[in-house]
Structures are given as C-alpha cells and as structure tokens.
Amino acid sequence: MRITRRRALLGAAMSITLLAAGCGSSGDSTGNAPASTTVTDADIEAALQAGGNLTVWAWEPTLKKVVADFQVKYPKVKVNLVNAGSGNDQYTALQNAVKAGTGVPDVAQIEYYALPQFSLSKAVTDLNTFGAKSLDGTFTPGPWSSVHAGDKIFGLPMDSGPMALFYNKEVFDKYGIAVPATWEQYAAAAEKLHKANPKAWITSDSGDAGFTTSMIWQAGGRPYQVDGTNVTINFDDAGTKKWTGLWQGLIDKKLLAPIPGWSDAWYKGLGDGTIASLVIGAWMPPNLESGVKAAAGKWRVAPMPQWTAGEKVTAENGGSSLAVTEASQSKNLAYGFMKYATVGDGAQSRTDEGAFPATTAQLTADAFKNKQFPYLGGQKANEVLSAAATEVASGWSYLPFQVYANSVYNDSVGKAYTGGSTLQDGLKAWQDSSTKYGQEQGFTIK
C-alpha cells in the first residue's frame, strides 16, 4: 500500500543476462508439468515448531505487524525483515546476491510484472512442491494468474490492484460532469471540464509504463505472449489501437495535465481540484488519505470506464507476491511464513492495516465491503473495489524482462507526451527496443 506500491520505475533497470541455453526449455521453468508435492502441511508445521532463522526482503509496511504476530505464534522462528529498497532497487540487489551466491534472502517481495523475470532465471522456487496448487480459489483471478507460469506457481499473491475511477466529486458537481461509465463519456468529460476551467484537467499523465500496459490490458490488447524463452511482442493489435486512439486524442487536445505522477505538483493538483480524477489501482485510498489531506471528503470511487456500455471489465495495476528463493536453505520455513502472511492470519492483519487484499475471503467479507471511508465522504468504497477484483480480464502476460522494458519506456512511448511522437509510433519503438534487448539475452522474439 501507500506510495511504495506505485509502479513508476525508479533507478536503472537490472540486467538479466538470460541466455536461452542457460534457461533450458520452456518445460524447465514455464512448462505444463508442475513439480510433485513433496512437502506436506505436516512438514511445514513441523519446521515452524522447530524454528530457525528467516530473512525476508520486502518494503511493504504492513508486513511489520505480520512478522511481529508470526513470531508470537511461532516463537522459535526469528524473522529478519529487511527493506532492501522498493521495486527496482530491491530487484537489482536480489539479482546481485543471486549472482554472487551469497546474501540471498529466503523470501522476497516481487511485484507481479517482475516475477516472470525471476522465475525464468530460476531464482525463485516452484511452489507446487509445497502443494500451492491446493490454494486455487483462495485468491482472485488476476493475482492468482500473475504468479503462474504455465502450471507452475512462483509466488503467493500478497495484494492486488484492480483498477477503478477515483474522482473529485466536488469538482464534478461544480462543472456538471456526470461520472463517466464509458471511455467515450470520459473523453467528453475531459473536454467539458478543461473548457470550463483551463486550469483543470480530468487527469494527469506524462507517461508511465505500468499505466499504459494496464490500459491496454483492459482494452483487450495482449501484446505479450510468452512460452519459456519464445516471446512475441506485438503492439499492432486491435485492443492496443483502441486505447491509443482514445488517449492520443486527449494528448492532442491537451486535455491531460502534464504532471508526473507522485510528484509534489501531482499531490497539489489532487488536493486543489486541478486534477479531477485518477484511473488507478484499488490500493489508492491510503495514498489519498496520507498525501492529499486537503481534499478529505471530496473524493469518491466508481467503476473503471468501459469500452462498451454495460460491460464490466477491468485490469490490474500494481500488486506484489511473496516468493521463496531457490537459494534458500530453509524453504519449508519460508513457505510456512509466506502462507501465514498471504492466506493465514497475516492476510487479515494486512487488510486491517489498509492493504487491498488478493484473497477472496477478505474481499467478500461483510466487514470489508461495508467499511465506510471518511476520506471518501463515508462511501463504502470496497463495494466497488471488491467487485472490480472479480472483473479483471484474463489472458494477460508480462515479458520475462519487463523490468528492463519498463525502464526504457520513456525513451520511446514517453516522447508522445511531449509532441515528439505518437503513442502508436512510440509503442512500435518500445517494441523494437524490447525486442533487441530480449534477443541479446538469448530469447527468441517474434
């Protein structure tokens, strides 16, 4: 939750040096034959009772309470919770530790878009060994799909980010703007608002890889197809063009605030009404509460606008898993902690702390859905957000080198926001640079 959950990339991307010969066949890391269950629940419980030391790398703040509660329940287990940096900073440190063969944690927080990179390089363990397949149905479809590679499972979902429309009701009411149910209505609202007040915009966007891929996902685009080291990258599909057509029109008409997300100016705009809405993950409320205090009571949440009236389709934007590293010497203990944190008592603890859950039990609980948000005018926002979690479109894949691809996004697609290109041309350039990099790492790119 909070700002650390954002998917904006910070710092340089890590290099993965994944030669196809070194990755093995797709059956090695992403094939359809899962590992047999060799570790039983009794084995896990025995390891927890026997105790030992665990190192967990994670930046998610709600895990602090999870670790404290876990150690009360299992007093012989000592958990060393380390913040090795968020996102890219941790991924670089983890990659370096794996390469050096020392200092690798037992458990690592890995965002869904980055997990394929670590699973294909065999840095994380297939959890079918521990019977993780039995958790099918425990999580909502989007996060559960995101931790899979074929039938193999490389992480347990920790949270999720189904997208919704957060909007400033005070601004919408002032200018007579109805909450848009479709993207056509959203574009019309953008024009109406900016015409009425040239210093106000429907939203801001200066280019963000995570937002772009999520929007393409909802529009039906599936630019990435992955089968082991065989990868297809194609931004020329109908779904992608559906989104670029709409968004390019907003850019051309200067209807998007040219303000980078998570900047001081962005927070100011959200607070003073010059940025009137956000299409973003369900983890956003705590960020508004802590970062945009001046607008308390003014914001609300509604379903994500649709491409066709009456549809109910959304996409994921953000969210992380916990994974057991292949180098861990305490895998049974590590899996026991992970299960506690994601489906055991830790799942409820994190939800109570403000994280948006990936577990169906928490999402469907009456207490969760009926929770009133004073910041959102007393709205029962989770009614909207929990419904969105069940409406995530299927079939999405990330690249096995998405961390790198996202790091060069602004060198290609980002130019469309400054007039140096169009979104569609920028995506073609992004495709070309991602293809070149993938080929250099030993992938076969189509």
Secondary structure, 3 states (H helix, E strand, C coil): CCHHHCCCCCCCCCCCCCCHHHHCCHHHHCCCCCCCCCCCHHHHHHHHHHCEEEEEECCCCCHHHHHHHHHHHCCCEEEEEECCCCCHHHHHHHHHHHHHCCCCCCEEEEECCCHHHHHHCCCECCHHHHCHHHHCCCECHHHHHHCEECCEECCEECCCCEEEEEEEHHHHHHCCCCCCCEHHHHHHHHHHHHHHCCCCECEECCCCHHHHHHHHHHHCCCCEEEECCEEEECCCCHHHHHHHHHHHHHHHCCCEECCCCCCHHHHHHHHHCCECEEEEECCCHHHHHHHCHHHCCCEEEEECCECCCCCCCECECCCEEEEEECCCCCHHHHHHHHHHHHCCHHHHHHHHCCCCCCEHHHHHCHHHHCCCEHHHCCECHHHHHHHHHCCECCCCCCCCCHHHHHHCHHHCHHHHHHCCCCHHHHHHHHHHHHHHHHHHCCCEEC
